[in-house]
Structures are given as C-alpha cells and as structure tokens.
Amino acid sequence: DIIYLIGTSKEELGGSEYLKTILGQTRGPVPELDLPFEKKMQDTLLGTIQAGLVKSAHDISDGGLAVALAECCISNHEHQIGATVKLNESIRPDCLLFGETQSRVIVSTDAGRGAALEKAFAAKGVPITKIGTVGGSRLVVESLIDLPLAKLADGYYNAMPRFMEK
C-alpha cells in the first residue's frame, strides 16, 4: 500500500504536545484553522472513502505527524504493520514531525489506486503528497525515526500504567 499526506505541513510548534512535553513550555501561537479549506479537504476525503479509494485514514492532531504515523502502525493489536516514509519538506524536522498544523490527514491506498486518489484531491485543489509505503515491522522516517513496532506499542500502551505505578 501507498501512504499519502493530505494537506500541508507548516513550521508551527505553538501550543503543541511536543513543546509542552519536551521543552516544558506552553507558549507560541497555536496553528490556525482555515474552516473553508478544512471543509473542502474533509468533503474530498469522504468522497474518496465512499469511492473505495482509501484503505485507511488518520487525522494528524495531538503530537503531530510522527505520533499519527506511529498510531497508524500499532492501532490494530492483532495486525501491527510498519511503514517507510520519506518527507520532502523544507521545514525544521521538529516542526515537521511534531507540529500540529491543522487540516492534515494520513491515508493509505492500494498501489493501483494511487493515481485516482491523487487526481481526486488535485481536482479539488487539496494538496496530496505520496510519502511512503506500508510494510515491515518498523516505523522508519528517513534518518529521523527508525523504531521497531514492539517498542512503539510498548510505549504507547504501557506508559500510563507505568506512570500510575510510581
């Protein structure tokens, strides 16, 4: 399967989980929401889902792109599956991975349906970028992230119970 990023990433970290968790700061302008664009993107996404062009979809919200990709890989307990992602962005890596820019979604589709998916979004003026492929037992994002799914799942599902034990 092919992985696509719907929407555009911006160099925004204000009010993000990353800024709060890693730097202990709650400051900066939060990402703005363009409601007309959000509606156009969501309507286009719904249409492509109804047309059978989308196998999976996951919004990018708290934690940004990196967290959304990890959740996509490990959310099905019985069938966790890795991904290899290449991002051709010119923004800072921390903003790219953990920024919470609005109106972005990760979708996957069969390789044979990629062109139709791209055409549907392009026809509506909604940015769509092929960013990777599904498969394997690791989440790899260029030279930025390379982690086994077992480690991602352990952190995701067991962090709170471990914290509560303290």
Accessible surface in RSA format (square Angstrom, percent):
REM  Atomic radii and reference values for relative SASA: ProtOr
REM  Chains: A
REM  Algorithm: Lee & Richards
REM  Probe-radius: 1.40
REM  Slices: 20
REM RES _ NUM      All-atoms   Total-Side   Main-Chain    Non-polar    All polar
REM                ABS   REL    ABS   REL    ABS   REL    ABS   REL    ABS   REL
RES ASP A   1    60.11  42.1  25.53  25.4  34.58  81.8   2.86   6.7  57.25  57.1
RES ILE A   2    18.80  10.7  18.80  14.0   0.00   0.0  18.80  13.5   0.00   0.0
RES ILE A   3     7.46   4.2   7.46   5.6   0.00   0.0   7.46   5.4   0.00   0.0
RES TYR A   4     1.98   0.9   1.98   1.1   0.00   0.0   0.35   0.3   1.63   2.0
RES LEU A   5     2.03   1.1   2.03   1.5   0.00   0.0   2.03   1.4   0.00   0.0
RES ILE A   6     0.00   0.0   0.00   0.0   0.00   0.0   0.00   0.0   0.00   0.0
RES GLY A   7     3.27   4.0   0.00   N/A   3.27   4.0   0.00   0.0   3.27   7.3
RES THR A   8    71.28  50.7  63.09  64.0   8.19  19.5  54.97  73.8  16.31  24.7
RES SER A   9     6.51   5.5   0.00   0.0   6.51  15.0   0.00   0.0   6.51   9.1
RES LYS A  10   110.20  53.8 106.38  65.3   3.82   9.1  56.32  50.7  53.88  57.4
RES GLU A  11    94.34  54.2  65.10  49.3  29.24  69.6  23.04  44.6  71.30  58.2
RES GLU A  12    40.19  23.1  35.42  26.8   4.77  11.4  20.24  39.2  19.95  16.3
RES LEU A  13    22.15  12.3  16.16  11.6   5.99  15.1  16.58  11.6   5.57  15.0
RES GLY A  14     8.48  10.5   0.00   N/A   8.48  10.5   2.01   5.5   6.48  14.5
RES GLY A  15    44.71  55.1   0.00   N/A  44.71  55.1  17.59  48.3  27.12  60.7
RES SER A  16     2.81   2.4   0.36   0.5   2.45   5.6   0.81   1.7   1.99   2.8
RES GLU A  17    77.72  44.6  76.73  58.0   0.99   2.4  20.98  40.6  56.73  46.3
RES TYR A  18    42.80  20.0  36.47  20.7   6.33  16.5  17.31  13.0  25.49  31.4
RES LEU A  19    11.41   6.4  11.41   8.2   0.00   0.0  11.41   8.0   0.00   0.0
RES LYS A  20   117.53  57.3 111.37  68.3   6.16  14.7  57.93  52.1  59.61  63.5
RES THR A  21   100.99  71.8  72.42  73.4  28.56  68.1  62.91  84.5  38.07  57.6
RES ILE A  22   110.53  62.9  83.51  62.2  27.03  65.1  85.54  61.6  25.00  67.8
RES LEU A  23    96.03  53.5  72.55  51.9  23.48  59.0  78.32  55.0  17.70  47.6
RES GLY A  24    64.77  79.9   0.00   N/A  64.77  79.9  30.49  83.7  34.28  76.8
RES GLN A  25    63.02  35.2  58.14  42.5   4.88  11.6  20.21  43.0  42.81  32.5
RES THR A  26   111.32  79.2  79.93  81.0  31.39  74.8  52.61  70.7  58.71  88.8
RES ARG A  27   151.54  63.6 140.31  71.5  11.23  26.7  63.80  87.2  87.75  53.2
RES GLY A  28    38.73  47.8   0.00   N/A  38.73  47.8  16.31  44.8  22.42  50.2
RES PRO A  29   121.21  88.3 105.73  96.4  15.49  56.3 117.45  97.0   3.76  23.4
RES VAL A  30    99.46  65.4  90.37  81.8   9.09  21.9  90.37  78.5   9.09  24.7
RES PRO A  31    20.98  15.3   9.02   8.2  11.96  43.5  10.07   8.3  10.90  67.8
RES GLU A  32   152.01  87.3 136.43 103.2  15.58  37.1  54.33 105.1  97.68  79.8
RES LEU A  33    86.60  48.2  58.38  41.8  28.22  70.9  58.57  41.1  28.03  75.4
RES ASP A  34    82.68  57.9  73.28  72.9   9.40  22.2  36.07  84.9  46.61  46.5
RES LEU A  35   118.90  66.2 114.07  81.6   4.84  12.2 114.33  80.3   4.57  12.3
RES PRO A  36   107.15  78.1  91.80  83.7  15.35  55.8 101.26  83.6   5.89  36.6
RES PHE A  37    44.24  22.1  41.35  25.6   2.89   7.5  43.38  26.3   0.87   2.5
RES GLU A  38    36.10  20.7  36.10  27.3   0.00   0.0  17.12  33.1  18.98  15.5
RES LYS A  39   130.86  63.8 125.25  76.8   5.61  13.4 101.79  91.6  29.07  31.0
RES LYS A  40    84.92  41.4  78.83  48.4   6.09  14.5  46.79  42.1  38.13  40.6
RES MET A  41     1.08   0.6   1.08   0.7   0.00   0.0   1.08   0.9   0.00   0.0
RES GLN A  42    75.34  42.1  72.58  53.0   2.76   6.6  30.53  65.0  44.81  34.0
RES ASP A  43    72.73  50.9  62.87  62.6   9.87  23.3  27.30  64.3  45.43  45.3
RES THR A  44    11.65   8.3   4.72   4.8   6.93  16.5   9.25  12.4   2.40   3.6
RES LEU A  45    12.87   7.2  12.87   9.2   0.00   0.0  12.87   9.0   0.00   0.0
RES LEU A  46    95.38  53.1  94.28  67.5   1.09   2.8  95.38  67.0   0.00   0.0
RES GLY A  47    34.85  43.0   0.00   N/A  34.85  43.0  29.09  79.8   5.75  12.9
RES THR A  48     4.87   3.5   3.94   4.0   0.92   2.2   4.73   6.4   0.14   0.2
RES ILE A  49    76.36  43.5  66.95  49.9   9.41  22.7  66.95  48.2   9.41  25.5
RES GLN A  50   136.58  76.4  98.86  72.3  37.72  89.8  42.93  91.4  93.65  71.0
RES ALA A  51    71.88  66.1  34.39  53.1  37.49  85.3  47.51  66.9  24.38  64.6
RES GLY A  52    33.84  41.7   0.00   N/A  33.84  41.7  30.79  84.5   3.05   6.8
RES LEU A  53    29.52  16.4  28.85  20.6   0.67   1.7  29.44  20.7   0.08   0.2
RES VAL A  54    21.05  13.9   2.50   2.3  18.55  44.7   2.83   2.5  18.22  49.4
RES LYS A  55   121.76  59.4  84.11  51.6  37.66  89.7  56.85  51.2  64.91  69.1
RES SER A  56    58.26  49.2  50.48  67.4   7.77  17.9  45.82  97.6  12.44  17.4
RES ALA A  57    49.03  45.1  14.53  22.4  34.49  78.5  15.60  22.0  33.43  88.6
RES HIS A  58    46.17  25.2  40.78  28.3   5.39  13.8  34.74  35.8  11.42  13.3
RES ASP A  59    77.95  54.6  72.60  72.3   5.35  12.6  30.65  72.1  47.29  47.2
RES ILE A  60     8.32   4.7   0.00   0.0   8.32  20.1   0.00   0.0   8.32  22.6
RES SER A  61    51.84  43.8  46.54  62.1   5.29  12.2  29.69  63.2  22.14  31.0
RES ASP A  62   100.27  70.2  90.63  90.2   9.64  22.8  21.24  50.0  79.02  78.8
RES GLY A  63     6.22   7.7   0.00   N/A   6.22   7.7   6.22  17.1   0.00   0.0
RES GLY A  64     0.37   0.5   0.00   N/A   0.37   0.5   0.00   0.0   0.37   0.8
RES LEU A  65     0.00   0.0   0.00   0.0   0.00   0.0   0.00   0.0   0.00   0.0
RES ALA A  66     6.96   6.4   4.93   7.6   2.04   4.6   5.17   7.3   1.79   4.7
RES VAL A  67    50.72  33.4  48.69  44.1   2.03   4.9  50.72  44.1   0.00   0.0
RES ALA A  68     2.30   2.1   1.39   2.1   0.91   2.1   1.99   2.8   0.31   0.8
RES LEU A  69     2.44   1.4   2.44   1.7   0.00   0.0   2.44   1.7   0.00   0.0
RES ALA A  70    15.11  13.9  15.11  23.3   0.00   0.0  15.11  21.3   0.00   0.0
RES GLU A  71    36.22  20.8  35.57  26.9   0.65   1.5   7.54  14.6  28.69  23.4
RES CYS A  72    48.79  36.9  26.76  29.8  22.03  51.8  24.19  61.3  24.61  26.5
RES CYS A  73     6.30   4.8   3.20   3.6   3.10   7.3   1.71   4.3   4.59   4.9
RES ILE A  74     0.73   0.4   0.73   0.5   0.00   0.0   0.73   0.5   0.00   0.0
RES SER A  75    71.73  60.6  52.57  70.2  19.16  44.1  32.99  70.2  38.74  54.3
RES ASN A  76    75.25  51.9  67.70  65.4   7.55  18.2  28.16  67.8  47.09  45.5
RES HIS A  77   114.62  62.6  90.93  63.2  23.69  60.6  56.88  58.6  57.74  67.2
RES GLU A  78   160.55  92.2 123.12  93.1  37.42  89.1  71.68 138.6  88.87  72.6
RES HIS A  79   117.51  64.2 111.41  77.4   6.10  15.6  77.70  80.1  39.82  46.3
RES GLN A  80    57.06  31.9  32.50  23.8  24.57  58.5  10.72  22.8  46.34  35.1
RES ILE A  81    59.94  34.1  59.12  44.0   0.83   2.0  59.25  42.7   0.70   1.9
RES GLY A  82     0.88   1.1   0.00   N/A   0.88   1.1   0.00   0.0   0.88   2.0
RES ALA A  83     4.44   4.1   4.42   6.8   0.02   0.0   4.42   6.2   0.02   0.0
RES THR A  84    74.61  53.1  72.85  73.8   1.77   4.2  49.31  66.2  25.30  38.3
RES VAL A  85     1.99   1.3   0.00   0.0   1.99   4.8   0.19   0.2   1.80   4.9
RES LYS A  86   126.99  62.0 124.08  76.1   2.91   6.9  91.35  82.2  35.64  38.0
RES LEU A  87    10.80   6.0   0.85   0.6   9.95  25.0   1.31   0.9   9.50  25.6
RES ASN A  88   123.46  85.1  84.79  81.9  38.67  93.1  37.08  89.2  86.38  83.5
RES GLU A  89    63.69  36.6  35.59  26.9  28.10  66.9   4.08   7.9  59.61  48.7
RES SER A  90   119.27 100.8  77.90 104.0  41.37  95.3  55.36 117.9  63.91  89.5
RES ILE A  91    33.20  18.9  22.91  17.1  10.30  24.8  24.11  17.4   9.09  24.7
RES ARG A  92   118.21  49.6 112.97  57.6   5.24  12.5  54.77  74.9  63.44  38.4
RES PRO A  93    72.50  52.8  72.02  65.7   0.48   1.7  72.50  59.9   0.00   0.0
RES ASP A  94    36.51  25.6  31.95  31.8   4.57  10.8  18.00  42.4  18.51  18.5
RES CYS A  95     3.60   2.7   2.27   2.5   1.33   3.1   0.00   0.0   3.60   3.9
RES LEU A  96     8.22   4.6   8.22   5.9   0.00   0.0   8.22   5.8   0.00   0.0
RES LEU A  97    10.48   5.8  10.48   7.5   0.00   0.0  10.48   7.4   0.00   0.0
RES PHE A  98    55.35  27.7  55.35  34.3   0.00   0.0  55.35  33.6   0.00   0.0
RES GLY A  99     0.00   0.0   0.00   N/A   0.00   0.0   0.00   0.0   0.00   0.0
RES GLU A 100    19.76  11.3  19.28  14.6   0.48   1.2   3.73   7.2  16.04  13.1
RES THR A 101     5.57   4.0   5.57   5.6   0.00   0.0   4.63   6.2   0.94   1.4
RES GLN A 102    67.22  37.6  59.26  43.3   7.96  19.0   6.63  14.1  60.60  46.0
RES SER A 103    14.79  12.5   5.95   7.9   8.84  20.4   7.16  15.3   7.62  10.7
RES ARG A 104     5.12   2.1   1.19   0.6   3.93   9.4   0.00   0.0   5.12   3.1
RES VAL A 105     4.71   3.1   4.71   4.3   0.00   0.0   4.71   4.1   0.00   0.0
RES ILE A 106     7.18   4.1   6.40   4.8   0.78   1.9   6.40   4.6   0.78   2.1
RES VAL A 107     0.21   0.1   0.00   0.0   0.21   0.5   0.21   0.2   0.00   0.0
RES SER A 108    10.65   9.0  10.65  14.2   0.00   0.0   5.99  12.8   4.66   6.5
RES THR A 109     0.42   0.3   0.42   0.4   0.00   0.0   0.00   0.0   0.42   0.6
RES ASP A 110    47.58  33.3  46.88  46.7   0.70   1.7  17.67  41.6  29.91  29.8
RES ALA A 111    73.82  67.9  54.86  84.7  18.96  43.1  55.26  77.8  18.56  49.2
RES GLY A 112    77.91  96.1   0.00   N/A  77.91  96.1  41.94 115.1  35.97  80.6
RES ARG A 113   106.65  44.8 105.65  53.9   1.00   2.4  16.35  22.3  90.30  54.7
RES GLY A 114     1.86   2.3   0.00   N/A   1.86   2.3   1.86   5.1   0.00   0.0
RES ALA A 115    80.21  73.7  67.65 104.4  12.56  28.6  71.05 100.1   9.16  24.3
RES ALA A 116    46.20  42.5  36.86  56.9   9.35  21.3  41.59  58.6   4.61  12.2
RES LEU A 117     0.00   0.0   0.00   0.0   0.00   0.0   0.00   0.0   0.00   0.0
RES GLU A 118    69.60  40.0  69.24  52.4   0.37   0.9  16.39  31.7  53.22  43.4
RES LYS A 119   156.65  76.4 150.19  92.2   6.46  15.4  98.63  88.8  58.02  61.8
RES ALA A 120    29.68  27.3  19.37  29.9  10.31  23.5  27.68  39.0   1.99   5.3
RES PHE A 121     0.00   0.0   0.00   0.0   0.00   0.0   0.00   0.0   0.00   0.0
RES ALA A 122    70.29  64.6  47.32  73.0  22.97  52.3  53.62  75.5  16.67  44.2
RES ALA A 123    83.13  76.4  40.28  62.2  42.85  97.5  53.53  75.4  29.60  78.4
RES LYS A 124   119.96  58.5 110.30  67.7   9.66  23.0  58.78  52.9  61.18  65.2
RES GLY A 125    50.15  61.8   0.00   N/A  50.15  61.8  34.32  94.2  15.83  35.4
RES VAL A 126     2.71   1.8   0.00   0.0   2.71   6.5   0.70   0.6   2.01   5.4
RES PRO A 127    55.41  40.4  43.13  39.3  12.28  44.6  55.00  45.4   0.41   2.5
RES ILE A 128    33.06  18.8   9.10   6.8  23.95  57.7   9.10   6.6  23.95  65.0
RES THR A 129    58.32  41.5  54.88  55.6   3.44   8.2  36.71  49.3  21.61  32.7
RES LYS A 130   114.91  56.1  94.50  58.0  20.41  48.6  46.14  41.5  68.77  73.3
RES ILE A 131     6.35   3.6   3.04   2.3   3.30   8.0   6.01   4.3   0.33   0.9
RES GLY A 132    11.18  13.8   0.00   N/A  11.18  13.8  10.43  28.6   0.75   1.7
RES THR A 133    66.65  47.4  66.16  67.1   0.49   1.2  46.82  62.9  19.83  30.0
RES VAL A 134    42.30  27.8  23.60  21.4  18.70  45.1  24.00  20.8  18.31  49.6
RES GLY A 135    29.09  35.9   0.00   N/A  29.09  35.9  22.21  61.0   6.87  15.4
RES GLY A 136    60.02  74.0   0.00   N/A  60.02  74.0  40.00 109.8  20.02  44.8
RES SER A 137    79.15  66.9  73.37  97.9   5.78  13.3  43.55  92.7  35.60  49.9
RES ARG A 138   100.74  42.3  97.71  49.8   3.03   7.2  41.43  56.6  59.31  35.9
RES LEU A 139     1.88   1.0   1.88   1.3   0.00   0.0   1.88   1.3   0.00   0.0
RES VAL A 140    37.23  24.5  37.23  33.7   0.00   0.0  37.23  32.3   0.00   0.0
RES VAL A 141     0.00   0.0   0.00   0.0   0.00   0.0   0.00   0.0   0.00   0.0
RES GLU A 142    67.48  38.7  41.20  31.2  26.28  62.6  28.17  54.5  39.31  32.1
RES SER A 143   115.06  97.2  73.26  97.8  41.80  96.3  57.01 121.4  58.05  81.3
RES LEU A 144    76.52  42.6  45.58  32.6  30.93  77.8  48.50  34.1  28.02  75.4
RES ILE A 145    25.46  14.5  20.15  15.0   5.31  12.8  24.99  18.0   0.47   1.3
RES ASP A 146    79.05  55.4  61.20  60.9  17.85  42.2  22.58  53.1  56.47  56.3
RES LEU A 147    59.79  33.3  59.79  42.8   0.00   0.0  59.79  42.0   0.00   0.0
RES PRO A 148    46.50  33.9  46.50  42.4   0.00   0.0  46.50  38.4   0.00   0.0
RES LEU A 149    10.09   5.6   9.74   7.0   0.35   0.9   9.74   6.8   0.35   0.9
RES ALA A 150    77.91  71.6  63.13  97.4  14.78  33.6  69.81  98.3   8.10  21.5
RES LYS A 151   131.92  64.4 121.82  74.7  10.09  24.0  75.74  68.2  56.18  59.8
RES LEU A 152    28.88  16.1  22.14  15.8   6.74  16.9  25.67  18.0   3.20   8.6
RES ALA A 153    13.91  12.8  13.17  20.3   0.74   1.7  13.47  19.0   0.44   1.2
RES ASP A 154    53.42  37.4  49.38  49.1   4.04   9.6  20.80  49.0  32.62  32.5
RES GLY A 155    35.73  44.1   0.00   N/A  35.73  44.1  31.43  86.2   4.30   9.6
RES TYR A 156   115.85  54.1  86.64  49.3  29.21  76.0  60.67  45.6  55.18  68.0
RES TYR A 157    71.49  33.4  53.20  30.3  18.28  47.6  52.09  39.1  19.39  23.9
RES ASN A 158    55.22  38.1  55.22  53.4   0.00   0.0   6.09  14.7  49.13  47.5
RES ALA A 159    55.98  51.5  47.72  73.6   8.26  18.8  52.43  73.8   3.55   9.4
RES MET A 160   127.12  65.8 123.84  82.0   3.28   7.8 118.73 100.9   8.39  11.1
RES PRO A 161    67.94  49.5  60.08  54.8   7.85  28.5  66.96  55.3   0.98   6.1
RES ARG A 162   114.69  48.2 112.40  57.3   2.29   5.4  52.23  71.4  62.46  37.9
RES PHE A 163   135.51  67.8 129.73  80.4   5.79  15.1 131.50  79.7   4.01  11.5
RES MET A 164   135.65  70.2 109.79  72.7  25.86  61.6 100.96  85.8  34.68  46.0
RES GLU A 165   145.86  83.7 107.55  81.4  38.30  91.2  48.85  94.5  97.00  79.2
RES LYS A 166   201.87  98.5 137.13  84.1  64.74 154.2 114.79 103.3  87.08  92.8
END  Absolute sums over single chains surface
CHAIN  1 A     9351.7       7339.2       2012.5       5526.2       3825.4
END  Absolute sums over all chains
TOTAL          9351.7       7339.2       2012.5       5526.2       3825.4
